[in-house]
C-alpha cells in the first residue's frame, strides 16, 4: 500500500462535518463524530482527504471520483434514499466504477442486513440462533406454538437499534401484536419476532478479508438498571448520553468469561464472518444465556468506527491504536481489489 493516498470519505450529506466545527456545541458535534474522527485520523496520517455526502443521488459521488481521482473510497454510508437496504447498491456502484473501497462487499451486506436470512444461513451451518418468525409489513401475526414468551420484536433490516426500546420485549400476545404494529407503522419495515435470550450481550469484532483478526470480546453493561428489566441495546442505551450516565451504561471488555468460552466465541465469530461472506471489518453480536450458551443475534458489517466506539476500543485493547486501525481498514480495501 502506498504510504500517502487520496482518500475520498463517503457519508450521508447530513453528516458531512464543517471545515471549522469550533462554533458547534457538544451535542451537534456528536451527530458526526464518526465522520470527524475518520477524516481527522486519515489526515493526521498524511493522506489527502476528500469528502462527499450523498442522500438520494449518486451524481455527487461520480463527480468527486472523476475530479479527485481517489486511490480509495472510505465508505461510511449506511443508507441511500432513506433506505438502509440500499447500502449494498452504492457499494456495487463503486465496484462497477472499479474504484477501491473500504468495508464490506455487496453480497455480505445483503446477507447480514436481513436478520432472518442471516439466521437461516447460519442455522444451516449449525450455529446456535434464537427461534424466530418474520412478520411482513401489513400482515397479522399468529404466534407459532414453538415460539414461547418472552419474545423481542425488531425491524427486520434497520440498524443502530432503531425501533428498539424496553417495550420491544413482550410477554403476551396482545403486547406482541402491539409491538409488531409499531414496527410496521412507524418504521415501515417487516418485523422479526425473536426468542428473547435473557443474559449477557457480547460483541466480537473481526477485521480482515482472508486472514481474520478477532479482537477482544466486548460487553454491554447497564449497571444501574433494575434487576427485573431486560438488559438490551435500546436506542437510548446506544445513543443518548444523558440516559447512559443515568443508568450506568458502558460497553467495555467482557470480564470473567471462561477461557474456553472466549475461544468458542472467537471461533464462532470467524465462522459467521466467512459463512456470510463478510469483508473489511464487522461486529458479531451474541447473547449469552444463563447456562453459558452463546446465541448469534446479528452481524454488523461496517459498524460504527468512531474513536470511542466499541470496535475501535476493542482494537486498541488488542494493541491496534486508532490511526493504525484505519490504516489497516484502508489496506484491506486495497488488498481485496488487488486480489480480484
C-alpha positions in Angstrom: 0.0 0.0 0.0 1.3 3.5 -0.9 2.1 5.5 2.3 0.1 8.6 1.3 -3.2 8.2 -0.5 -6.0 10.3 -1.9 -8.9 9.0 0.3 -12.5 10.0 -0.5 -14.7 9.7 2.6 -18.2 8.8 1.6 -21.0 9.7 4.0 -24.6 10.9 4.2 -24.9 14.5 3.2 -26.4 15.5 6.6 -23.2 14.1 8.3 -20.5 16.0 6.4 -18.6 17.8 9.1 -17.9 21.5 8.7 -14.4 22.6 7.9 -14.4 24.6 11.1 -16.6 23.0 13.9 -15.4 25.3 16.6 -18.7 27.1 16.9 -20.7 23.9 17.5 -21.8 22.6 20.9 -21.1 19.1 22.0 -24.5 17.7 21.0 -24.1 19.0 17.5 -20.6 17.5 17.2 -21.9 14.2 18.4 -24.0 13.9 15.2 -21.0 13.5 13.0 -18.4 12.3 15.5 -17.6 9.1 13.4 -17.1 11.1 10.2 -14.9 13.7 12.0 -12.8 11.0 13.7 -12.1 9.2 10.5 -11.3 12.4 8.5 -9.0 13.7 11.2 -7.2 10.5 11.7 -6.6 9.9 8.0 -5.4 13.5 7.6 -3.1 13.1 10.6 -1.5 10.1 8.9 -0.7 12.3 5.9 -3.4 11.2 3.4 -5.1 13.7 1.2 -8.7 13.5 2.5 -11.6 14.4 0.3 -15.3 14.5 1.4 -18.5 13.7 -0.3 -22.1 13.5 1.0 -24.9 11.8 -0.8 -28.6 11.4 0.0 -30.7 10.1 -3.0 -28.4 10.9 -6.0 -25.1 9.3 -6.9 -24.1 12.2 -9.2 -22.0 14.0 -6.4 -20.1 10.7 -5.8 -19.4 10.3 -9.5 -18.3 13.9 -9.8 -15.9 13.6 -6.9 -14.4 10.4 -8.2 -13.8 12.0 -11.6 -12.4 15.2 -10.2 -10.5 13.9 -7.3 -9.3 10.6 -8.7 -9.1 9.0 -5.2 -7.0 5.9 -4.6 -9.8 4.5 -2.4 -13.2 5.5 -1.0 -13.6 5.2 2.7 -17.2 4.1 3.0 -19.2 5.5 5.9 -22.6 5.5 4.2 -25.3 3.5 6.0 -28.3 4.3 3.8 -29.4 5.7 0.4 -32.7 7.3 -0.5 -33.6 6.9 3.2 -33.4 3.1 2.8 -30.8 1.1 4.8 -31.2 -1.9 2.5 -29.8 0.2 -0.4 -26.3 0.5 1.0 -25.2 -2.5 -0.9 -26.3 -0.9 -4.2 -23.9 2.1 -3.6 -21.0 -0.4 -3.0 -22.0 -2.2 -6.1 -21.8 1.1 -8.0 -18.2 1.6 -6.7 -17.4 -1.9 -8.0 -18.8 -1.1 -11.4 -16.6 2.1 -11.5 -13.6 -0.1 -10.5 -12.9 2.2 -7.5 -11.5 0.5 -4.4 -13.5 1.0 -1.2 -13.3 0.1 2.5 -15.5 -2.2 4.4 -17.9 -4.9 3.3 -18.7 -6.2 -0.2 -22.3 -6.1 -1.6 -23.1 -9.8 -1.0 -22.0 -9.6 2.6 -24.1 -6.5 3.2 -27.2 -8.2 1.7 -26.8 -11.4 3.8 -26.1 -9.5 7.1 -28.7 -6.8 6.7 -31.6 -9.3 6.7 -31.7 -10.6 10.2 -33.9 -13.6 9.3 -31.9 -14.6 6.2 -28.6 -14.5 8.1 -30.0 -16.7 10.9 -31.4 -19.2 8.3 -28.0 -19.4 6.7 -26.1 -19.8 10.0 -28.7 -22.3 11.4 -27.9 -24.5 8.3 -24.3 -24.3 9.4 -25.2 -25.5 12.9 -24.6 -22.2 14.6 -26.9 -21.6 17.5 -29.6 -18.9 16.8 -32.7 -17.9 18.7 -36.1 -19.1 17.4 -37.8 -16.5 15.3 -40.5 -15.7 12.8 -40.9 -12.9 10.3 -44.0 -10.7 10.1 -44.2 -9.0 6.6 -45.5 -5.4 6.7 -49.3 -5.2 6.7 -49.9 -8.8 7.8 -51.3 -10.0 11.0 -49.3 -12.5 13.0 -50.3 -15.6 14.8 -47.5 -16.8 17.2 -46.4 -20.4 16.5 -46.6 -22.8 19.4 -42.8 -23.3 19.2 -42.1 -19.6 19.9 -42.8 -19.1 23.6 -42.6 -15.9 25.6 -40.6 -13.8 26.3 -40.0 -12.5 22.8 -38.3 -9.4 21.4 -39.7 -7.6 18.4 -37.4 -5.7 16.0 -37.2 -4.3 12.5 -36.0 -7.0 10.1 -33.5 -4.7 8.4 -32.9 -1.5 10.4 -29.7 -1.0 12.3 -28.4 1.2 15.2 -31.2 -0.1 17.5 -33.8 1.9 15.6 -37.2 0.9 16.9 -35.8 -1.0 19.9 -37.0 0.1 23.4 -37.9 -1.6 26.7 -41.4 -2.2 25.1 -39.7 -4.4 22.5 -39.6 -7.3 24.9 -43.1 -8.7 25.2 -44.7 -11.4 27.4 -48.3 -11.6 25.9 -49.9 -12.0 22.6 -51.6 -8.6 23.0 -48.3 -6.8 23.6 -46.7 -8.8 20.7 -49.4 -7.6 18.3 -49.0 -4.1 19.5 -45.2 -4.1 19.0 -45.5 -5.6 15.6 -47.9 -2.8 14.6 -45.4 -0.3 15.9 -42.6 -1.6 13.6 -44.9 -1.8 10.6 -46.5 1.7 11.1 -43.5 3.7 12.4 -40.5 2.1 10.7 -42.4 0.9 7.6 -40.4 -2.4 7.5 -41.1 -6.1 8.1 -40.7 -7.2 11.7 -38.8 -10.1 13.2 -40.2 -11.7 16.3 -37.4 -13.5 18.1 -36.9 -15.6 21.2 -35.5 -13.3 23.9 -32.3 -14.6 25.4 -32.1 -13.2 28.9 -28.4 -12.8 29.7 -25.3 -11.0 28.8 -24.9 -9.2 25.4 -21.4 -9.7 23.9 -19.8 -8.2 20.9 -16.9 -9.8 18.9 -15.2 -7.6 16.4 -13.5 -9.1 13.3 -11.0 -7.5 11.0 -9.9 -8.9 7.6 -10.7 -10.3 4.2 -9.0 -13.7 4.0 -6.8 -13.8 7.1 -9.0 -12.7 10.0 -8.1 -11.0 13.2 -10.6 -11.4 16.1 -10.5 -8.6 18.7 -11.2 -8.9 22.4 -14.8 -9.7 23.4 -16.7 -6.6 24.5 -19.9 -6.5 26.6 -22.9 -4.2 27.0 -23.2 -3.2 30.7 -26.2 -1.4 32.2 -25.1 -1.3 35.8 -27.9 0.8 37.4 -30.9 -0.9 35.7 -33.4 -2.6 38.0 -32.8 -6.4 38.1 -36.1 -7.2 36.6 -35.5 -5.1 33.5 -34.0 -6.8 30.4 -30.6 -5.5 29.5 -30.9 -4.8 25.8 -29.3 -2.3 23.5 -32.2 0.1 23.0 -31.9 3.3 21.0 -31.4 5.3 24.2 -28.8 2.9 25.5 -26.8 3.3 22.4 -27.1 7.0 21.6 -28.4 9.1 24.5 -25.5 10.3 26.7 -27.9 11.5 29.5 -29.6 8.2 29.6 -26.3 6.4 29.6 -25.0 8.3 32.5 -28.2 7.9 34.5 -28.3 4.1 34.1 -24.6 3.4 34.1 -24.4 2.3 30.5 -21.0 1.2 29.2 -19.5 -1.0 26.6 -16.3 -2.5 27.8 -14.1 -5.5 27.7 -16.0 -8.6 28.9 -14.8 -9.8 32.3 -14.9 -13.2 34.0 -15.5 -15.2 30.8 -14.0 -18.7 31.0 -11.2 -19.1 28.5 -13.0 -21.9 26.8 -16.0 -19.7 26.2 -13.8 -16.9 24.8 -12.1 -19.3 22.4 -15.6 -20.6 21.3 -16.8 -17.1 20.7 -13.7 -16.2 18.7 -14.1 -19.4 16.6 -17.8 -18.9 16.0 -17.3 -15.3 15.0 -14.7 -16.3 12.4 -17.1 -19.0 11.1 -20.0 -16.5 10.9 -17.8 -13.9 9.1 -16.8 -16.4 6.5 -20.2 -18.1 6.1 -21.9 -14.7 5.4 -19.1 -13.6 3.1 -18.1 -10.5 5.0 -15.0 -8.5 4.3 -13.2 -5.5 5.7 -14.5 -5.3 9.3 -17.6 -6.3 11.1 -19.0 -6.8 14.6 -20.8 -10.1 15.5 -23.3 -9.8 18.3 -24.2 -12.6 20.7 -26.5 -13.2 23.7 -25.2 -15.5 26.4 -27.9 -17.4 28.3 -27.8 -18.5 32.0 -26.1 -21.8 31.1 -23.3 -20.1 29.2 -24.6 -20.9 25.7 -24.0 -18.2 23.2 -26.7 -17.4 20.6 -26.0 -15.4 17.5 -28.0 -12.2 17.3 -26.8 -10.4 14.2 -23.8 -9.4 12.1 -23.0 -5.8 11.7 -20.7 -5.1 8.7 -19.2 -1.6 8.6 -20.1 -0.9 12.3 -19.5 2.4 14.0 -15.8 3.2 13.6 -15.7 6.3 15.9 -12.6 6.6 18.0 -14.5 5.8 21.2 -16.9 3.2 19.7 -16.7 -0.5 20.7 -14.9 -1.6 17.6 -12.0 0.9 17.9 -11.9 0.3 21.7 -11.5 -3.4 21.2 -8.8 -2.8 18.6 -7.0 -0.5 21.0 -7.1 -3.2 23.7 -5.5 -5.6 21.1 -2.7 -3.1 20.6 -4.0 -1.5 17.4 -4.4 2.2 18.1 -6.9 4.3 16.1 -4.8 5.6 13.3 -3.3 2.2 12.7 -6.7 0.6 12.7 -7.9 3.0 9.9 -4.7 2.2 8.0 -5.5 -1.5 8.3 -9.0 -0.9 7.0 -7.7 1.1 4.1 -5.2 -1.6 3.3 -7.8 -4.3 3.4 -9.9 -2.3 0.8 -6.9 -2.1 -1.5 -6.0 -5.7 -0.8 -9.4 -7.0 -1.9 -9.1 -5.0 -5.2 -5.7 -6.3 -6.0 -6.8 -9.9 -5.4 -9.9 -9.6 -7.5 
